[in-house]
């Protein structure tokens, strides 16, 4: 039997080609990283029309107003509302404006130590309600449209139950309302978290600790894979710009007021009071059956922070007869930034709101 020959020439030729390719990629990556990069976020023009303490109200005006009723967007206290206007071509805010919707968005600001006693009730009955009143008065209308995101969606659900007479239509996206699930590691952790010492120790819940916790929920994907992907695409200017924008958003995280953080853990994650209609906010019980306005409920099939089980009970618990439930094949952030979801999210919301404008 003849001995198999090693194709030395082919191996050397492959190594030479790979070396040349790596050299060219490195050169281009160097040019990209050392060159001018457009990494600004929240580039859509807006005006600050109302401010109370650290909380501001942003107003985005479309070139042509096509909707009679403005939309108030309530983001979570964790991370920033700039996620909805992260990058050109993938901006929920821009999409709303192109569909003729006047958009208001709450910027919760950066809580300081003096804010450690601010409760969930303060956020809802003071800040949110004052801003709703401002919008109603400015537009001379009795009801506005309300859209809540994540924890901001939970706040919006509570607000709509306490003030149903002020809300025309409500949209909830990746909004946790049922906390009796172990599908997400976050839920498991929060149920076993002791938050009693938060105020005396930190004043507020530090953003850096929360960010570390979120990364540890899926370290392989959120820490290792992400940066390997960056190294592999360093020669792609568009990829690098979008990567930096996302990193800016991720690490631009406010602290959370201690009283609010403790209340959210105890009353929501541990006792699951909201979905049971047993939650008490400033002495008033939150009855989900009082949510009689139309409800559009979005969530992500692969959301590791707010799994479908945390979101999909809400439509069955509210008093509204006009309810639509939409589960998208994406994760927690993909709903707002993935190209696949762009046409399935903001345009759907715009159409849904438009169809209900004249309904009583």
C-alpha positions, 0 to 999 in steps of 0.5 A: 500500500502506498503511503498517503502524501501530505499536500504541503503545497496546498497547506502553505498556499492556504496559510499564505492566503489566510495570512494575507486576508487577516492582514487586510482585515486588520488594516481595514479594522484599524482604519475603521476604529481610528477613523470618524465614527457616528455613534450618537444615540437619540438623534431624533429632535425633541423638545423638553416641554415639562419637568418635575424634579429629575423627571422630564417630558420629551415631545417629538412632533411629526412633520405631518400630524395624522393622529388626533390623540398623542401617545405617551411612552413610559420606559422602565426606570432601569436603563434609558428611554433612548433605546427607542431612538437608538440608531438611524433606520431602526428607531421606534420614535422615528417610525411613529413620527413617520406615521404621524403620531405626536410622541411624548416620552418620559425621561426618568433622569438620574436619581440621587440619594435624596430620591431613595424614599420615592415610591412606586406610588410617587412615580405613578400618582405624581410624576406620571399623572402630572404629565398626563394632565399636562398633555390633556390640557395642552391638547384639550382632550380628555384621554390620551394613548399610553404605551409602557415598556418593561417596568414602565409597562407595569407602571402603565398598567397600574396607572390605567387601572387607577385612572381609566377615565384618562386613557383612550388606548393602551399598549404594553410591550415586554411588560411583566405583570405575572411574577409567578414564574421560574422561566427566567433566571431573573425571577428566581433571583429576585424572589430570593433577594433581600432588599431591606437594607438597600436604603441604609447601605447604598441609598439607591439600587446602584446601576453597576450592580444591576448591570452586572446581574443582567450580564450574569443572566447569560454570560456566554452570550452577553459577555463572551459571544458579544465581544467575539462578534465585535472582533470578527466584525471590526472592519465593518464600520456600520457594525462597529457604530451600532455596537458602540451605540448599544454599549452606550445605551447598556452602560448608561444606567440610572440607579433605582430609588431604594423604596421603589426597588424594595417595593417592586421586589416585595409586592411583585416578585415575591407576592405577585400582588398585581395579577391577583388584584391585591396590589395597594398603591397609596391606599388604593387597590389596583383592580385590573378589571377597571382596565376597560380601554383597548389593549395591545400586548407585545412580548418576546418569545425568547425574552430572558428578562421578561419571559412570555409567562410573565406577560401573557396573562394580562389580556385575560385579567383586564376588563377590556373586550378589545384585546390583542396579544402578539408574541414576536420571535425575538428577545427583550431588546430585539423588539425595538432594534431588530430589522425583522421586528421593525415592520411588525412593531411600530407600524402595527401600533400606529395602525392599531391606534388609528383604527380606534381613534373615533371609537367610544 
